[in-house]
Structures are given as structure tokens and as C-alpha cells.
Amino acid sequence: MEDYVYRKVLRINMILNVTYIFMKGRNYREVTSSNTPNDFYYFYDKFQSNAEYKVNLLEVNSKKKLNIFNFVYRLYEKNLRRKTNLSFYGNEFLSVNNIKTVLKSDKIILVNESVSFSLLLIFSIIKKFKDIEISIFLMGLYTKIDSEINLHKKILDKMMNIYDKFIFLGEGEYKFANNNYPAMSNKFYFLPFSVDQDFWKYEEISTLDKNKILFLGNDNNRDFEFAYNVAKNCTDREFLFVSNYFNEYHNLDNLEIISSDWANQLLSDSEIKKIFNQCLITLVPLKESLQPSGQSVSLQSMSMGLPVLITKTEGFWDNKNFENKKNIIFINKNEVNVWKKNIDEILSNHELYKNLTKNAKNTMLETYNQETLFNNFKKIIFG
């Protein structure tokens, strides 16, 4: 029945025109390359490889040449950023070609809150003249929007009215949205984030060849200071931190720090994959937040065969499919002695380590299969 509906839509429209809009970091990568995982493309490559769709990739931070209008708009957005502390960069998206592409589109997909903020005014104008459906991927909207701030509330109300479908990557934030904005719940969907399991592929490597404990990421909701204190107090373990947030910390004999920035590709994806293969486990200490922080690195780690130790927060992305000491290690408090105890237990208990690795891998294959999630995504945006 579902396939029939899709075919019926396609017969009417011939080829559906789908436009993705990102912030930056995609245009100089080649997603079809075996050296580039599709993790942060949100199924763009799935549409790209299907002749039933014409798919476009646009970026907000595209450094367009300034004209008078852009200049004035840039000043307006600079003032808006100052007043709201939100990401407004729509001036960098405005160009004749970008607007033409948008106007030819049947479906628009915005990939995060920053894109959504940046294009809110632009789409509020476009929607007065063209019936176009806009979907947004969200992971932290309600950590950025403070409903107690009047201007934030107005922005959120505008988003709720202008955008059509809000796709939450975290179960915690999805439930929060439904509980706090029940009148808009028909616009809310939950779809887990997924990673490229063909790229982040489990490799049988002896644990004797792995000797490091990994921390990877630059998300502001990571507890960087706590991660450093764990390494500082576990002198019998070797740690590898891949992040930009530790450059000013004192050197530790048992800690190696490598700078990394996904958008600017300081490390290639292949280099990060090699780093996973040097490590035994991945630590994801978090600050309490609704944002599903640490999601991508956790799923990449599991796919690569590394057990994950993570702070259990309100924003954890999928409570249904993850269970403590079955396929993940949940830690309720960011206390050094608690994390040290869990690290020691997992690295000394071979059976526990083996089961975590096996069960996490099975969860990835069964629940986080990209083809299944892509089909669910199509049901959302074409439903």
C-alpha cells in the first residue's frame, strides 16, 4: 500500500525535487566515496542514488559575494544573534541560484536548528507565495530556546507555524516537545540518528593491539573538565582525547590529545577510523541536557566494536533499545570514582566486554539499519 502511494505521487510529479540545506562541511566531501561515511548527510545519498528523485545540496555558510541587501541583512542578523544568542546566518545563504533551487523544490530538508534559525525569515516570506513543505532534523532545539525569554518564545512560535515537520533525533527531546506543546504534536516525529555501518565496520583486532581509552567530540554538552579529571586520576590507563577543547589543559603522561573539527576536516574520517582501532572503550561523559549528545560517536564506537560508557541524561536518544550492561554502560553521576570503577570492571571482565560488544553490534544491525530508517524517513516526509 505504501509503495502504491509513493508511485502515485511520483506519477503526478514525475520526479520529486528534494533539497537539503546544511550549514557547512558537505560540499567539499564526496558522500559516494568509500572514504566518506554518510553519517551527517541524513539520507541525502539515498535520494541521490535513486532516479525517482532529483536531489540538491545547499549550504548556508557558502560565503556569497556581498551586495547592499546582503550587507543590511547581515547587520540585522548580527543584532539578532546578539539579542538571542541563536545562530542566524541567512545572509550567507541568499543568492539568486539558491532561491531558484528552493522555489523549484517539492520538499525542503533542514538538517539542524542553526539552519532552521538562519532561514526562518526567508521561508516565512517564500511560503506566502509557494506551497512548499519543510522538514527539520532536531537535536537540541529546547536546549537553545529558552521559553522564558520573550524573543525566544516568538521565534519558537514562528518556527512552529512556518515549518511543517519536526524530526527529533532524541527520544527524550521528542517526549518533551509532545508534553509541552501538545497542540503541535501532529508535527512531531522521532527518528533515531544512524551511522554508516559499511564504513564504521567492526574489525576483528586483538585487544592486545588496543590499549587506549577514547574520548571523541567537540559538543558543548560534553563534560570536558570531568573527562580530563578521569584521565588524571586513572594513571594506570592510557587515554586518547580527540577534541579541540583540551589544548589549554596541562599535559598528562597517560593522555594524548589530538585536535579535531568535523566541519573543517582537521582529521579525515579514515584517520578517525584508525583511531577507533587503537582503543578499547569510548567514554562519553555529558552535562545534563535534553540534547541527545554523544549520539554519533557512541553509534560509531558500537559499530566499530568499542563498548560505550555514557552519562545517563534526560536527553538520551533511545531508552527502548539500550539497556545498562547489555549493550551499553549507563553511569548516573559524573564522579571520578564511579567512572573509574566502571572502567576497571569492563576492562577486567572479559565476558562483560565480549557481551557488550556483541549486543551493541546486534543493536546496530537490527535497530539502526539505514535502509529501514530511510524507509521510515520517507514515510514521514511523504506521509
C-alpha positions in Angstrom: 0.0 0.0 0.0 2.8 2.4 0.9 4.7 1.7 -2.3 1.5 2.3 -4.2 1.1 5.8 -2.6 4.7 6.7 -3.4 4.3 5.6 -7.0 1.0 7.6 -7.3 2.8 10.7 -6.1 5.7 10.1 -8.5 3.3 9.7 -11.4 1.8 13.1 -10.7 5.0 14.9 -10.1 7.2 12.8 -12.4 10.4 13.3 -10.4 10.3 14.7 -6.9 12.7 17.6 -6.3 14.2 17.3 -2.8 16.5 20.0 -1.5 18.8 19.5 1.6 20.2 22.6 3.3 23.2 22.2 5.6 25.4 24.7 7.5 28.8 23.7 6.0 31.2 20.8 5.6 29.5 18.8 2.9 30.2 20.4 -0.4 33.9 19.5 -0.4 33.3 15.9 0.7 32.1 13.2 -1.7 29.5 11.2 0.0 29.6 8.4 -2.5 33.3 7.9 -1.9 34.3 4.8 0.2 36.4 7.2 2.3 33.4 9.3 3.4 30.7 7.9 5.7 27.2 9.2 5.1 26.5 9.8 8.9 25.9 13.5 8.7 24.1 13.6 5.3 20.7 12.5 6.7 19.8 10.1 3.9 20.9 12.6 1.2 22.9 9.9 -0.5 19.9 7.5 -0.5 17.9 10.0 -2.6 20.9 10.8 -4.7 21.2 7.2 -5.8 17.5 6.9 -6.7 16.4 8.0 -10.2 12.9 8.8 -8.8 14.3 11.9 -7.1 16.3 15.0 -8.1 18.2 15.9 -5.0 20.0 19.2 -4.3 22.6 20.1 -1.7 22.8 23.7 -0.5 24.8 25.2 2.4 24.1 28.3 4.5 27.8 29.2 5.0 28.6 29.5 1.3 30.3 32.9 1.5 28.3 34.6 -1.2 29.5 37.9 -2.6 28.0 40.8 -0.7 25.6 43.3 -2.2 23.8 46.1 -0.4 20.8 43.9 0.6 23.1 41.2 2.0 25.1 43.8 3.9 22.0 45.2 5.5 20.6 41.8 6.3 23.9 40.8 7.8 23.8 43.7 10.2 20.2 42.8 11.1 21.2 39.2 11.8 24.3 40.2 13.8 22.0 42.2 16.1 19.6 39.3 16.3 22.4 36.9 17.3 23.5 39.4 20.0 19.9 39.6 21.4 19.1 35.9 21.2 22.4 34.1 21.3 21.0 31.9 18.5 22.5 31.2 15.1 21.2 33.5 12.4 23.2 33.4 9.2 20.6 33.6 6.5 22.5 36.4 4.7 25.2 33.9 3.8 22.5 31.7 2.1 20.9 34.5 0.0 21.7 34.2 -3.7 19.7 34.1 -6.9 20.7 30.4 -7.5 19.9 29.3 -4.0 16.4 30.9 -4.1 15.7 29.4 -7.6 16.6 26.0 -6.3 14.4 26.4 -3.3 11.4 27.6 -5.4 11.8 24.5 -7.7 11.7 22.1 -4.8 8.9 19.9 -3.7 10.4 19.1 -0.3 12.9 21.0 1.8 15.0 19.3 4.5 16.8 21.4 7.0 19.4 19.4 9.0 19.7 21.2 12.3 18.5 24.1 14.5 21.1 26.5 13.2 19.9 26.1 9.6 16.3 26.4 10.8 17.0 29.7 12.7 19.0 31.1 9.8 16.3 30.5 7.2 13.3 31.3 9.3 12.6 34.8 7.9 13.5 33.7 4.3 11.0 30.8 4.4 8.3 32.9 6.1 8.4 35.1 3.0 8.7 32.3 0.5 5.7 30.4 2.0 3.5 33.4 1.3 4.0 32.7 -2.5 4.7 29.0 -2.7 3.2 25.9 -1.1 6.4 24.0 0.0 6.8 21.5 2.8 9.8 22.0 5.1 11.1 19.3 7.5 13.7 19.8 10.1 16.1 17.4 11.9 16.5 18.5 15.5 18.9 17.5 18.3 18.8 20.2 20.9 16.2 22.8 20.0 14.9 23.1 23.5 18.4 23.5 25.0 18.9 26.5 22.7 15.4 28.0 23.1 14.5 29.5 26.5 10.7 29.8 26.6 11.1 32.3 29.5 12.7 34.8 27.1 10.0 36.6 25.2 12.0 36.9 21.9 12.9 33.2 22.1 9.2 32.3 22.5 8.3 34.4 19.5 11.0 32.7 17.4 9.8 29.2 18.5 6.1 30.1 17.8 7.2 31.3 14.3 9.1 28.1 13.7 6.1 26.0 14.7 3.9 27.9 12.2 6.3 28.1 9.3 8.0 24.7 9.4 5.9 21.6 8.8 7.6 18.6 10.3 10.0 18.4 13.3 12.1 15.2 13.3 13.7 14.6 16.7 16.8 12.5 16.8 16.5 12.0 20.5 13.6 10.3 22.3 13.9 12.5 25.4 13.5 15.8 23.5 10.7 14.3 21.4 8.8 13.4 24.6 9.5 16.9 26.0 8.1 18.5 22.9 4.9 16.4 23.0 4.4 17.1 26.7 5.0 20.8 26.5 3.5 21.6 23.1 0.6 19.1 22.7 -1.3 21.4 20.2 1.6 20.9 17.7 2.2 17.2 18.3 0.9 16.3 14.9 4.1 18.0 13.5 6.5 15.9 15.8 8.3 12.7 14.8 11.0 10.6 16.3 13.6 9.1 14.1 16.9 7.8 15.5 20.2 9.1 14.1 22.1 6.4 12.2 25.7 5.9 11.1 27.3 4.3 8.1 27.9 0.8 9.2 29.6 -0.1 5.9 32.3 2.5 6.8 32.4 2.1 10.6 32.8 -1.6 10.2 33.6 -3.9 13.0 37.1 -5.4 12.6 38.4 -8.4 14.4 41.5 -7.0 16.1 43.1 -8.5 19.2 42.6 -6.4 22.3 46.3 -6.8 22.8 46.7 -4.3 19.9 44.3 -1.9 21.6 45.5 0.0 24.7 43.7 3.3 24.8 40.5 4.8 26.3 38.9 7.1 23.8 37.1 10.5 24.2 36.0 11.9 20.9 34.0 15.1 20.2 33.5 18.9 20.5 29.8 19.1 21.5 29.3 21.7 24.2 27.2 19.3 26.2 30.2 17.0 26.8 31.7 17.4 30.3 35.3 18.1 29.1 36.7 19.0 32.5 35.3 15.8 34.0 36.8 13.7 31.2 40.2 15.3 31.9 39.9 14.5 35.6 39.1 10.9 34.9 42.3 10.6 32.9 44.2 12.5 35.6 43.0 10.0 38.3 43.4 6.8 36.3 47.2 6.9 35.9 47.4 3.2 35.2 45.4 3.6 31.9 46.3 5.2 28.6 43.8 7.8 27.2 43.4 9.4 23.8 41.3 12.6 23.6 40.3 13.7 20.1 38.8 17.2 20.5 39.6 20.9 20.3 38.7 21.5 23.9 41.8 20.3 25.7 44.5 22.5 24.0 45.0 24.6 27.2 45.0 21.7 29.7 48.2 20.6 31.3 49.9 17.6 29.7 49.5 14.3 31.4 51.9 11.4 30.9 49.0 9.0 30.2 47.0 11.3 27.9 47.4 12.0 24.2 45.4 14.9 22.7 44.6 15.3 19.0 42.7 18.3 17.7 39.7 17.6 15.5 36.9 19.5 13.8 34.5 17.6 11.6 33.3 20.6 9.5 36.8 21.7 8.7 38.1 18.2 8.4 41.2 18.6 10.6 41.2 14.8 10.7 39.8 12.7 7.8 37.1 10.1 8.5 39.6 7.4 7.6 42.0 8.8 10.2 39.3 8.7 12.9 38.5 5.2 11.9 42.2 4.2 12.6 41.9 5.9 16.0 38.9 3.8 16.9 41.1 0.7 16.1 43.7 1.9 18.7 41.1 2.0 21.5 39.4 -0.4 23.9 36.4 1.6 25.0 34.8 5.0 24.5 33.9 7.5 27.3 31.0 9.9 26.8 30.6 12.0 29.9 27.8 14.5 29.5 26.3 17.5 31.2 22.6 17.1 32.0 20.6 18.2 28.9 17.7 17.4 26.6 20.0 17.2 23.7 20.9 13.7 22.5 24.6 14.5 22.9 27.3 11.9 22.2 24.9 10.0 19.8 27.1 9.8 16.7 30.3 8.9 18.4 28.5 6.3 20.5 27.0 4.6 17.5 30.2 4.8 15.6 32.0 3.2 18.5 29.5 0.4 18.8 29.7 -0.2 15.0 33.5 -0.5 15.4 33.2 -2.9 18.3 34.0 -0.5 21.2 31.8 -0.6 24.3 30.5 2.8 25.3 30.3 4.3 28.8 27.9 7.3 28.9 26.3 9.6 31.4 22.5 8.8 31.6 20.8 12.1 30.9 17.2 13.1 30.2 18.1 13.6 26.6 19.4 10.1 25.9 18.3 9.2 22.4 16.7 5.8 22.7 15.8 4.2 26.0 13.8 1.4 24.4 16.7 -0.3 22.7 19.6 0.3 25.1 20.0 -1.4 28.4 22.7 -1.0 31.0 25.4 -3.7 30.9 23.7 -5.4 28.0 24.7 -3.2 25.0 25.9 0.0 26.8 27.2 1.2 30.2 25.0 3.9 31.8 26.6 6.0 34.6 24.2 8.2 36.6 26.8 10.6 38.1 29.9 12.3 36.8 32.0 11.3 39.8 35.6 10.2 39.1 35.5 7.2 41.5 32.2 5.9 39.9 33.7 6.1 36.3 37.0 4.6 37.4 35.1 1.7 39.0 33.2 1.1 35.8 36.3 1.4 33.6 38.1 -1.2 35.7 35.1 -3.5 35.7 34.6 -3.5 32.0 38.4 -3.9 31.2 38.9 -6.7 33.7 35.7 -8.7 33.0 36.3 -10.4 29.6 32.8 -11.9 29.5 31.1 -8.5 30.1 33.3 -6.8 27.5 32.6 -9.5 24.9 28.8 -9.4 25.6 28.7 -5.6 25.4 30.5 -5.7 22.1 28.3 -8.4 20.6 25.0 -7.0 21.8 25.8 -3.4 20.7 26.8 -4.7 17.3 23.5 -6.6 17.0 21.5 -3.5 18.1 23.2 -1.5 15.4 22.4 -4.1 12.7 18.8 -4.8 13.8 17.6 -1.4 15.0 19.8 1.2 13.4 19.8 -0.3 9.9 20.0 2.6 7.5 17.7 1.1 4.9 14.9 0.6 7.5 15.4 4.1 8.9 15.4 5.6 5.4 12.1 4.0 4.7 10.7 5.4 7.9 12.1 8.8 6.9 10.2 8.6 3.6 7.0 7.8 5.4 7.5 11.0 7.5 8.2 13.4 4.7 5.9 11.9 2.1 3.1 11.0 4.6 
